[in-house]
Amino acid sequence: MTVAEKGNTVKIHYKGKLEDGSVFDTSEGKEPLEFTIGSGQVIVGFDEAVSGMSVGEKKNVTIPVDKAYGPRNEELVIAAPKEHVPEDINPEVGQKLQMGGPNGEVVLVTVVEVTDTHIKLDANPPLAGEDLIFDIELVEVV
């Protein structure tokens, strides 16, 4: 039986849930997710969960915060004066925006608060601070 290991390209079906049972992502109804184990394409805990699985095997794993998206960092939540928002953007809570980072990189942020004078932006990954629960099935080692 073929076993997945570091360096293998694999195809998996998965369902990702939070501790409250809400589903945040799934491959259900889609093509299996394809990635190379150990390449950094997926979070560390996901790589570790798939490594050692046999084709056809199913498992349920809980990936702790430190092997998922890390803890929330409140320093990544900033308030910006509304006049710094381009005129063609009408910010709303929950809206995803892009802004320039300190080294010229693009940073994705979520609008978490809007007042008359400021908007509050959160640059944490949406799943930061969460333990993630996955149902995984290894479909194929390519």
C-alpha positions in Angstrom: 0.0 0.0 0.0 1.3 3.5 -0.9 2.1 5.7 2.1 2.4 9.5 1.8 5.7 11.0 2.9 7.6 14.3 2.7 8.3 15.2 -0.9 5.3 13.3 -2.3 2.6 15.1 -4.2 -0.8 14.0 -2.8 -4.5 14.5 -3.4 -6.8 14.6 -0.5 -10.4 15.3 0.4 -11.0 17.2 3.6 -13.5 19.1 5.7 -12.2 21.8 8.1 -14.1 22.7 11.2 -13.8 24.9 14.2 -14.3 23.6 17.8 -17.9 24.8 17.7 -18.5 22.5 14.7 -18.8 25.2 12.1 -17.3 24.3 8.7 -14.8 26.8 7.4 -13.6 24.9 4.3 -14.2 21.7 2.5 -13.3 19.9 -0.8 -16.8 18.3 -0.9 -18.2 18.6 -4.4 -14.8 19.7 -5.7 -11.7 18.1 -7.0 -9.4 16.8 -4.3 -6.8 19.3 -2.9 -3.3 18.6 -4.4 -0.1 19.6 -2.7 3.4 18.4 -2.0 4.1 17.4 1.5 6.8 19.6 3.2 6.7 22.3 0.5 5.0 24.9 2.6 1.8 24.9 0.5 -0.3 24.1 3.5 -0.1 24.7 7.2 2.5 22.6 9.1 -0.1 20.6 11.1 -1.8 19.6 7.8 1.5 18.4 6.3 2.1 16.4 9.5 -1.4 14.9 9.5 -1.2 13.6 5.9 2.4 12.3 6.2 2.3 8.6 7.0 -1.3 8.1 5.7 -2.0 5.3 3.2 -4.1 5.7 0.1 -7.8 5.3 1.0 -7.2 6.0 4.7 -9.4 8.5 6.5 -8.7 10.3 9.8 -9.9 13.0 12.0 -7.2 15.3 13.4 -7.1 18.4 15.6 -4.4 20.9 14.6 -3.4 23.2 17.4 -3.0 26.9 16.9 0.8 26.8 16.8 0.7 24.3 13.9 -2.1 26.2 12.1 -2.2 30.0 11.7 -0.6 30.9 15.0 -2.1 33.0 17.8 -3.9 36.2 17.2 -1.6 39.2 17.4 -3.4 42.3 18.6 -0.6 44.5 17.2 -2.0 43.5 13.8 -5.2 45.4 14.5 -4.8 49.0 13.6 -7.1 52.1 13.5 -6.6 54.3 10.4 -8.1 57.8 9.8 -10.9 57.6 7.3 -9.2 60.2 5.1 -6.5 57.6 4.3 -9.1 55.4 2.7 -9.3 55.9 -1.1 -12.4 57.8 -2.1 -13.7 54.9 -4.3 -13.9 52.6 -1.3 -16.8 52.7 1.1 -15.5 50.5 4.0 -18.0 48.1 5.7 -17.4 45.7 8.6 -16.3 42.3 7.2 -15.0 43.7 4.0 -11.6 42.5 2.8 -9.1 45.1 1.6 -5.5 45.2 0.4 -2.9 47.6 1.7 0.8 48.1 1.3 3.1 46.7 3.9 6.2 48.2 5.3 8.4 46.4 2.8 6.3 47.0 -0.2 4.4 43.7 0.1 0.6 43.5 -0.2 -1.2 42.9 3.2 -4.7 41.5 3.3 -6.8 43.1 6.0 -10.4 42.8 7.2 -12.5 45.8 8.2 -13.6 45.2 11.8 -15.0 48.6 12.8 -16.1 51.8 11.0 -16.7 55.1 12.8 -17.2 58.6 11.5 -13.4 59.3 11.8 -11.6 55.9 11.7 -11.7 52.4 10.3 -10.2 49.5 12.3 -8.3 46.9 10.2 -7.3 43.5 11.2 -4.3 41.9 9.4 -4.4 38.6 11.3 -5.2 35.5 9.2 -9.0 34.8 9.6 -8.2 31.5 11.4 -5.5 32.8 13.7 -6.0 31.8 17.3 -8.1 28.8 16.4 -7.5 25.1 16.8 -8.6 23.4 13.5 -10.3 20.1 13.2 -10.0 18.2 9.9 -11.6 15.1 8.4 -9.0 13.9 5.9 -9.1 11.2 3.3 -5.9 10.4 1.2 -7.2 9.8 -2.3 -3.9 9.5 -4.2 -0.1 9.8 -4.0 0.7 11.2 -7.5 
